[in-house]
Amino acid sequence: MATTKTDSKPVFNPPTEGLEGKAGRVVYPVIVGNSEHLYKSSKKSANSQKFQIIRDFDLHGCTADDAIAKLDDELSVWTDAAMKEESFTIPVDIVCGGGNQVLSEVVERWIRKNRQVANRPKGFI
């Protein structure tokens, strides 16, 4: 009886400790502006939204504290820019990467805490 030799290679199984079985979001699409303008919609402002440039804000490599500081610093820049738009809002994509979910959780809490920031509805841009 002939036997065949098979090459067995080790299978890499990344540790799941600390991941709690879920991955955080990689990108948070938000709109920024004064709180009274975030949830108003009209045909005129919806049409003007199509021509807005989406700003990307990348937090790769940041610690949680660095990310909060950078977001807080940029918020005033974004709200000032929003006031120059017809809709008084601007779209921003906050990129936190696909690593562990620490930055994702930080960004999610930051969005909930700030009245000038709201999750961007699907189809907004």
C-alpha contacts under 8 A as a table, 3 or more apart, distances in Angstrom:
res1	aa1	res2	aa2	distance
16	T	19	L	5.51
16	T	20	E	7.29
16	T	21	G	7.17
17	E	20	E	7.04
19	L	22	K	6.26
19	L	23	A	7.10
19	L	100	N	6.74
19	L	101	Q	7.35
23	A	98	G	7.45
23	A	99	G	7.94
23	A	100	N	6.80
23	A	101	Q	5.80
24	G	98	G	6.93
24	G	100	N	7.05
24	G	101	Q	4.47
24	G	102	V	7.74
24	G	104	S	5.16
24	G	105	E	7.02
25	R	28	Y	6.97
25	R	96	C	7.63
25	R	97	G	7.61
25	R	98	G	7.02
25	R	101	Q	7.58
25	R	104	S	5.81
26	V	95	V	6.01
26	V	96	C	5.44
26	V	97	G	4.62
26	V	98	G	5.14
26	V	104	S	7.11
27	V	93	D	6.27
27	V	94	I	5.56
27	V	95	V	4.46
27	V	96	C	6.10
27	V	97	G	7.06
28	Y	93	D	5.58
28	Y	94	I	5.01
28	Y	95	V	6.45
28	Y	107	V	7.90
28	Y	119	N	7.42
29	P	91	P	7.26
29	P	92	V	5.99
29	P	93	D	4.46
29	P	94	I	6.38
29	P	119	N	6.18
29	P	120	R	5.41
30	V	91	P	5.85
30	V	92	V	5.34
30	V	93	D	6.17
30	V	94	I	7.50
30	V	117	V	6.59
30	V	118	A	5.48
30	V	119	N	4.34
30	V	120	R	4.30
31	I	38	L	7.09
31	I	89	T	6.27
31	I	90	I	5.48
31	I	91	P	4.42
31	I	92	V	5.93
31	I	117	V	5.84
31	I	118	A	5.45
31	I	119	N	6.28
31	I	120	R	5.32
32	V	38	L	7.13
32	V	75	L	7.95
32	V	78	W	6.52
32	V	79	T	6.25
32	V	82	A	6.90
32	V	89	T	5.38
32	V	90	I	5.33
32	V	91	P	6.36
32	V	92	V	7.14
32	V	116	Q	5.57
32	V	117	V	4.65
32	V	118	A	6.62
33	G	37	H	6.59
33	G	38	L	6.28
33	G	78	W	7.21
33	G	79	T	4.86
33	G	80	D	8.00
33	G	82	A	5.37
33	G	83	M	7.12
33	G	88	F	6.01
33	G	89	T	4.51
33	G	90	I	6.61
33	G	116	Q	5.15
33	G	117	V	6.67
34	N	37	H	5.69
34	N	38	L	6.69
34	N	79	T	6.67
34	N	82	A	7.98
34	N	83	M	7.99
34	N	88	F	7.29
34	N	89	T	7.45
34	N	115	R	7.68
34	N	116	Q	5.12
35	S	38	L	5.36
35	S	39	Y	7.76
35	S	115	R	5.61
35	S	116	Q	4.92
35	S	117	V	7.51
36	E	39	Y	7.07
36	E	40	K	7.44
37	H	40	K	5.43
37	H	87	S	7.42
37	H	88	F	6.31
37	H	89	T	6.89
38	L	89	T	6.69
38	L	116	Q	7.48
38	L	117	V	7.64
38	L	118	A	6.89
41	S	45	S	6.44
41	S	46	A	6.57
42	S	45	S	5.30
42	S	46	A	5.92
43	K	46	A	5.04
43	K	47	N	6.10
44	K	47	N	5.32
44	K	48	S	6.37
45	S	48	S	5.02
45	S	49	Q	6.21
45	S	86	E	6.86
45	S	87	S	5.21
46	A	49	Q	5.21
46	A	50	K	7.19
46	A	124	F	7.53
47	N	50	K	5.74
47	N	51	F	7.91
48	S	51	F	5.84
48	S	52	Q	7.19
48	S	86	E	7.14
48	S	87	S	7.24
49	Q	52	Q	5.36
49	Q	87	S	7.38
49	Q	124	F	7.21
49	Q	125	I	6.17
50	K	124	F	7.91
50	K	125	I	5.49
52	Q	90	I	7.22
52	Q	91	P	7.49
52	Q	125	I	7.86
53	I	91	P	7.30
54	I	90	I	7.39
54	I	91	P	5.10
54	I	92	V	5.38
54	I	93	D	6.80
55	R	91	P	6.46
55	R	92	V	4.64
55	R	93	D	6.08
56	D	92	V	5.81
56	D	93	D	4.80
56	D	94	I	6.06
56	D	95	V	7.02
57	F	92	V	7.14
57	F	93	D	6.14
57	F	94	I	4.86
57	F	95	V	5.92
58	D	94	I	6.13
58	D	95	V	4.70
58	D	96	C	6.33
59	L	62	C	5.61
59	L	67	A	6.22
59	L	94	I	7.43
59	L	95	V	5.91
59	L	96	C	5.04
59	L	97	G	7.57
59	L	103	L	7.95
60	H	95	V	7.33
60	H	96	C	5.68
60	H	97	G	6.08
62	C	65	D	7.83
62	C	66	D	5.52
62	C	67	A	5.58
63	T	66	D	5.08
63	T	67	A	6.06
63	T	103	L	7.56
64	A	67	A	5.15
64	A	68	I	6.36
64	A	102	V	7.07
64	A	103	L	6.02
64	A	106	V	6.42
65	D	68	I	5.27
65	D	69	A	6.26
66	D	69	A	5.13
66	D	70	K	6.09
67	A	70	K	5.15
67	A	71	L	6.06
67	A	103	L	7.48
67	A	106	V	7.78
67	A	107	V	7.94
68	I	71	L	5.12
68	I	72	D	6.03
68	I	106	V	7.36
68	I	107	V	7.71
68	I	110	W	7.30
69	A	72	D	5.15
69	A	73	D	6.12
70	K	73	D	5.11
70	K	74	E	6.12
71	L	74	E	5.17
71	L	75	L	6.02
72	D	75	L	5.24
72	D	76	S	7.42
73	D	76	S	6.39
73	D	77	V	7.48
74	E	77	V	5.14
74	E	78	W	6.21
75	L	78	W	5.08
75	L	79	T	6.14
76	S	79	T	5.15
76	S	80	D	6.11
77	V	80	D	5.23
77	V	81	A	6.22
78	W	81	A	5.04
78	W	82	A	6.07
78	W	90	I	7.28
79	T	82	A	4.92
79	T	83	M	6.39
79	T	89	T	7.59
79	T	116	Q	7.41
80	D	83	M	5.35
80	D	84	K	7.10
81	A	84	K	5.48
81	A	85	E	7.08
81	A	90	I	7.37
82	A	85	E	5.30
82	A	87	S	7.72
82	A	88	F	4.76
82	A	89	T	4.49
82	A	90	I	5.20
83	M	86	E	7.85
83	M	88	F	4.77
83	M	89	T	6.96
84	K	88	F	6.61
85	E	88	F	4.94
85	E	89	T	6.50
85	E	90	I	7.42
86	E	89	T	7.91
87	S	90	I	7.99
91	P	120	R	7.40
91	P	125	I	7.88
94	I	107	V	7.99
96	C	103	L	5.88
96	C	104	S	6.08
96	C	107	V	7.84
97	G	103	L	7.95
97	G	104	S	7.93
98	G	101	Q	7.44
100	N	103	L	7.57
101	Q	104	S	5.01
101	Q	105	E	6.12
102	V	105	E	5.33
102	V	106	V	6.31
103	L	106	V	4.93
103	L	107	V	6.08
104	S	107	V	5.23
104	S	108	E	6.15
105	E	108	E	5.07
105	E	109	R	6.22
106	V	109	R	5.30
106	V	110	W	6.13
107	V	110	W	4.95
107	V	111	I	6.15
108	E	111	I	5.27
108	E	112	R	6.43
109	R	112	R	5.16
109	R	113	K	6.15
110	W	113	K	5.09
110	W	114	N	6.31
111	I	114	N	5.52
111	I	115	R	7.98
111	I	117	V	5.83
111	I	118	A	6.53
111	I	119	N	7.61
112	R	115	R	7.52
112	R	117	V	7.77
112	R	118	A	7.67
114	N	117	V	5.64
115	R	118	A	7.43
120	R	124	F	6.57
121	P	124	F	5.46
122	K	125	I	7.74
